[in-house]
Amino acid sequence: MDQASRFRSMLNAAGSIVAPGVFDAMGARAAQSAGFQAVYMTGNGSMASLLGKPDLGLATMSEMVGRAHQIASCVDIPLICDADTGYGGLGNIRRTVEEFEAAGVAAIHIEDQVMPKRCGALGGVQLVPLEESVDRIRAAMKARHSSDFTIIARTDAKDAVSFEEALRRARAYDAIGADMVMVEGLENLEQIEQVVQSISCPVLFNIYECAPDQVHQIKDLEAAGVKLIVNCLTTTLCTATLLRDIMFSFRDTGSTAAYYEQMMPMKEYTELLGIEDELNFKDWE
């Protein structure tokens, strides 16, 4: 069974799916090692890792598909990816779907921002008209080779316009048969529950810890009816903090001693990266 079919089976089963956000293949291996059943490729984190730049739509579709292929090829769990706006017009969206699907990805979400897009967390988001965003989702659904490849319709309307506009767009995507809807920027469980109750298709919720009361518990999100739970930036922001602190400490003290106890032992590190699979690989002959 391919990963798109596996993910579709998970969507049809009871309970929520938790897919930790990662920005590279090593993060995906860590998620799989921890026992998670799926993993999510963050657009913001991937942009930072690839280009060292903020998420302002600077990465190309090919760059993001390449990163997705690297991640999908090293784990045995479904990968969900941020596909931004689809990287252009309807023809571009068609190719975006084809390329992510060919890369072994199980699902993508496409948003309703103008191009160039901005990470929702950065503010200043602008949207295309509802009709145009609906056309994007229709084009994505039409372009997929397998009906198991999951198309998630994302809206950033909650912060860009209003919560009511976000609900209107969510209902419109549900009405045309989107596999799942993601409303970005929901602030509390009440809003999350209202989205879930307003549409018939599954809901993706993205945990973004911008305030202590938004560090939601999985059990609470599952009770609210959320089907797919991701945390887009947790690992990215923690990694950025650690990298910065190590560099400043090394510069100021002339030693890495302060971080010695935090370093993963080499044996654990190589096990995480699958060294046994590599060393035990046999030629066909």
Helices and strands as residue ranges (DSSP letters): H 3-12, E 17-22, H 25-33, E 39-41, H 43-51, H 61-72, E 79-82, H 90-102, E 107-110, G 120-122, H 130-143, E 150-155, H 157-160, H 163-175, E 180-183, H 189-198, E 203-206, G 212-214, H 218-223, E 228-231, H 234-253, G 257-262, H 266-272, H 275-279
